[in-house]
Amino acid sequence: KLVRRLNWRGVFFDSGNDSEPVAIVAGYTRSGTTFLGRVLANLLHARPVHEPLNPASSPEVSFFNERESRSKLISDRRYNATLRSVFSKSFKGTRLTNTGSRLFYDGRVVKVVRANHYADHLSELFNACPFVVIMRNPYACVSSRLKLNWPVPDHSHCFEDIEPYLSQQQKDMYHRESSVAAKLAISWCLDNLMLLRNRERENFLFVHYESILVRPEEELTRVL
């Protein structure tokens, strides 16, 4: 408990690369990103960093929207400087972002669900860092969010980045009034659509939550 409390206060030692995390774990919410991030951090002796792009968790990104516009990120130097900062070794975080239980770490495993539509941009900022994208059955993701009574993720600020890849019918579905469950299903599709656009990039690896549960050693060996 003492070590965990020290971590909450930003007291730890990170011997990893100054600017590049050991790995970035991405995916839609409730897909198993936290689970996979903690498993990888434990296996790699790395510091797990939980959602540093959440404005509610990190004062450094307080001016970010929940899902920020990709064009704004690229054009505004302040955003890129902040992205580099919260993924760097110097980022001390808060009680909400620091979930480790050691004093000494060999780098960082950063878990994010708010950057799915600009994962390609992060890949260019951290080109030596592997991206591990976890995908889960959409029914399970939607059901989990409904049970938690979480609001539908806000894509309003980044929809302009996604819109070029949608058909007119898909755009109409996004703007149509529908149930919370339907909106969550659409949100799952939007996030994963943008992540899958990176499937040809060498530093992206896609895994399935269900496969990890069935074949944990095989899947984690493939990731590592």
C-alpha positions as CSV (number, residue, x, y, z in Angstrom):
1,K,0.0,0.0,0.0
2,L,2.9,2.4,0.8
3,V,4.5,1.9,-2.6
4,R,1.2,2.4,-4.4
5,R,0.6,5.6,-2.5
6,L,4.1,6.8,-3.4
7,N,3.2,6.0,-7.1
8,W,0.1,8.1,-6.7
9,R,2.3,11.0,-5.7
10,G,4.6,10.5,-8.6
11,V,7.4,8.9,-6.6
12,F,9.1,6.2,-8.7
13,F,12.2,5.7,-10.8
14,D,11.9,5.0,-14.6
15,S,15.0,3.8,-16.4
16,G,13.3,3.6,-19.8
17,N,13.6,5.8,-22.8
18,D,13.1,9.5,-22.1
19,S,10.5,10.1,-24.8
20,E,9.3,6.7,-26.2
21,P,7.0,4.4,-24.1
22,V,7.7,0.6,-24.1
23,A,4.2,0.2,-25.7
24,I,0.9,2.0,-26.3
25,V,-2.3,0.0,-25.7
26,A,-5.3,1.3,-27.6
27,G,-8.8,0.1,-28.3
28,Y,-12.5,1.0,-27.7
29,T,-13.6,1.4,-24.1
30,R,-14.5,-1.8,-22.3
31,S,-12.5,-3.9,-24.8
32,G,-9.9,-5.0,-22.2
33,T,-7.4,-2.1,-22.7
34,T,-6.8,-1.7,-18.9
35,F,-6.5,-5.5,-18.5
36,L,-4.0,-5.9,-21.3
37,G,-2.0,-2.7,-20.3
38,R,-1.5,-4.0,-16.8
39,V,-0.5,-7.5,-18.0
40,L,2.1,-6.1,-20.4
41,A,3.4,-3.6,-17.8
42,N,3.9,-6.5,-15.3
43,L,5.6,-8.7,-17.9
44,L,7.9,-5.9,-19.1
45,H,8.5,-4.5,-15.6
46,A,7.1,-1.2,-16.9
47,R,5.1,1.5,-15.3
48,P,1.4,1.3,-16.2
49,V,0.1,4.8,-17.2
50,H,-3.7,4.9,-17.3
51,E,-5.4,7.3,-19.6
52,P,-3.1,10.3,-19.6
53,L,-5.2,11.9,-22.3
54,N,-8.3,12.1,-20.1
55,P,-8.9,15.8,-19.2
56,A,-10.4,14.7,-15.9
57,S,-7.3,12.8,-14.9
58,S,-4.4,14.9,-16.2
59,P,-4.2,18.6,-15.6
60,E,-1.7,18.8,-18.5
61,V,-4.5,18.0,-21.0
62,S,-7.2,20.0,-19.4
63,F,-7.7,22.0,-22.7
64,F,-8.2,18.7,-24.7
65,N,-11.7,17.6,-25.7
66,E,-12.6,14.0,-24.8
67,R,-11.9,13.0,-28.4
68,E,-9.8,15.8,-29.9
69,S,-9.8,16.9,-33.5
70,R,-6.9,15.4,-35.4
71,S,-6.5,18.4,-37.6
72,K,-6.2,20.6,-34.5
73,L,-3.6,18.3,-33.0
74,I,-1.5,18.4,-36.2
75,S,-1.7,22.2,-36.7
76,D,-1.3,23.4,-33.1
77,R,2.2,23.0,-31.6
78,R,0.8,23.2,-28.1
79,Y,-1.1,19.9,-28.6
80,N,1.9,18.0,-30.0
81,A,4.2,19.3,-27.2
82,T,1.6,18.1,-24.6
83,L,1.3,14.7,-26.3
84,R,5.0,14.2,-26.1
85,S,5.0,15.4,-22.5
86,V,2.4,13.0,-21.1
87,F,4.0,10.0,-22.9
88,S,7.5,10.9,-21.6
89,K,9.5,9.7,-18.7
90,S,9.1,13.1,-17.0
91,F,5.3,12.7,-16.8
92,K,4.6,12.2,-13.1
93,G,0.8,11.9,-13.5
94,T,-1.8,11.8,-10.8
95,R,-3.5,9.2,-8.6
96,L,-5.9,8.4,-11.5
97,T,-3.1,7.8,-14.1
98,N,-0.5,6.1,-11.8
99,T,-1.7,2.5,-11.2
100,G,1.6,0.8,-10.6
101,S,2.9,-0.8,-7.4
102,R,6.7,-0.7,-7.7
103,L,9.3,1.9,-7.2
104,F,11.6,0.9,-10.1
105,Y,10.4,0.6,-13.7
106,D,11.9,-0.2,-17.1
107,G,9.9,2.3,-19.1
108,R,6.2,2.8,-19.5
109,V,3.1,1.0,-21.0
110,V,0.6,3.7,-21.8
111,K,-3.1,2.8,-22.1
112,V,-5.3,5.2,-24.0
113,V,-8.9,4.9,-25.5
114,R,-9.3,8.6,-26.5
115,A,-6.8,8.7,-29.3
116,N,-8.2,5.9,-31.6
117,H,-8.9,8.2,-34.5
118,Y,-5.5,9.8,-34.5
119,A,-3.4,6.7,-33.6
120,D,-1.6,7.2,-36.9
121,H,-0.4,10.6,-35.6
122,L,0.8,9.2,-32.3
123,S,2.6,6.5,-34.4
124,E,4.5,9.2,-36.2
125,L,5.3,11.0,-32.9
126,F,6.5,7.8,-31.3
127,N,7.7,5.8,-34.3
128,A,9.9,3.3,-32.3
129,C,7.0,2.4,-30.0
130,P,4.7,-0.6,-30.7
131,F,1.0,-0.1,-30.7
132,V,-1.1,-2.9,-29.4
133,V,-4.7,-2.6,-30.4
134,I,-7.2,-4.9,-28.5
135,M,-10.6,-5.6,-30.0
136,R,-13.6,-7.2,-28.4
137,N,-17.0,-8.3,-29.5
138,P,-19.1,-5.2,-29.8
139,Y,-22.1,-6.8,-28.0
140,A,-19.9,-7.3,-24.9
141,C,-18.5,-3.7,-25.1
142,V,-22.0,-2.2,-25.5
143,S,-23.4,-4.3,-22.7
144,S,-20.6,-3.4,-20.3
145,R,-21.1,0.3,-20.9
146,L,-24.8,0.0,-20.5
147,K,-24.4,-1.7,-17.1
148,L,-22.0,1.0,-15.9
149,N,-24.4,3.7,-17.2
150,W,-21.6,5.5,-18.9
151,P,-22.5,8.2,-21.5
152,V,-21.9,7.6,-25.2
153,P,-18.4,8.8,-26.2
154,D,-18.4,12.2,-27.7
155,H,-17.2,12.1,-31.3
156,S,-18.5,15.6,-32.2
157,H,-15.0,17.2,-32.2
158,C,-13.4,14.5,-34.2
159,F,-16.2,13.5,-36.6
160,E,-14.7,15.6,-39.4
161,D,-11.7,13.3,-39.3
162,I,-13.8,10.2,-39.6
163,E,-16.5,11.5,-42.0
164,P,-14.4,11.0,-45.2
165,Y,-14.3,7.2,-44.6
166,L,-18.0,6.8,-44.2
167,S,-20.7,6.3,-46.8
168,Q,-23.8,8.6,-46.9
169,Q,-25.9,5.8,-45.3
170,Q,-23.3,5.5,-42.4
171,K,-23.3,9.3,-41.9
172,D,-27.1,9.3,-41.7
173,M,-26.9,6.5,-39.1
174,Y,-24.5,8.6,-37.0
175,H,-26.8,11.7,-37.1
176,R,-30.1,9.8,-36.6
177,E,-31.8,9.8,-33.3
178,S,-31.5,6.3,-31.8
179,S,-31.3,4.4,-28.6
180,V,-28.2,4.6,-26.3
181,A,-27.3,1.0,-27.2
182,A,-27.4,1.8,-30.9
183,K,-25.3,4.9,-30.4
184,L,-22.7,2.9,-28.5
185,A,-22.6,0.3,-31.3
186,I,-22.0,3.1,-33.8
187,S,-19.3,4.5,-31.5
188,W,-17.6,1.1,-31.4
189,C,-17.7,1.0,-35.2
190,L,-16.2,4.5,-35.6
191,D,-13.3,3.9,-33.2
192,N,-12.4,0.6,-34.6
193,L,-12.7,1.8,-38.2
194,M,-10.0,4.4,-37.5
195,L,-7.8,1.9,-35.7
196,L,-8.0,-0.6,-38.5
197,R,-6.8,1.9,-41.0
198,N,-3.4,1.3,-39.4
199,R,-3.3,-2.4,-39.9
200,E,-0.6,-2.2,-42.5
201,R,1.7,-0.2,-40.3
202,E,4.7,-2.3,-39.1
203,N,4.4,-1.1,-35.5
204,F,0.7,-1.9,-35.1
205,L,-0.3,-5.3,-33.6
206,F,-4.0,-6.3,-33.4
207,V,-5.2,-8.8,-30.8
208,H,-8.7,-10.0,-29.7
209,Y,-9.8,-10.0,-26.1
210,E,-11.5,-13.4,-26.6
211,S,-8.3,-14.9,-28.0
212,I,-6.3,-13.8,-25.0
213,L,-8.8,-15.5,-22.7
214,V,-8.7,-18.8,-24.7
215,R,-5.0,-18.8,-25.5
216,P,-3.2,-16.5,-23.1
217,E,0.3,-17.8,-23.4
218,E,0.2,-17.9,-27.2
219,E,-1.3,-14.5,-27.6
220,L,0.9,-12.7,-25.1
221,T,4.0,-14.3,-26.6
222,R,2.9,-12.9,-30.0
223,V,2.5,-9.5,-28.5
224,L,5.8,-9.6,-26.6
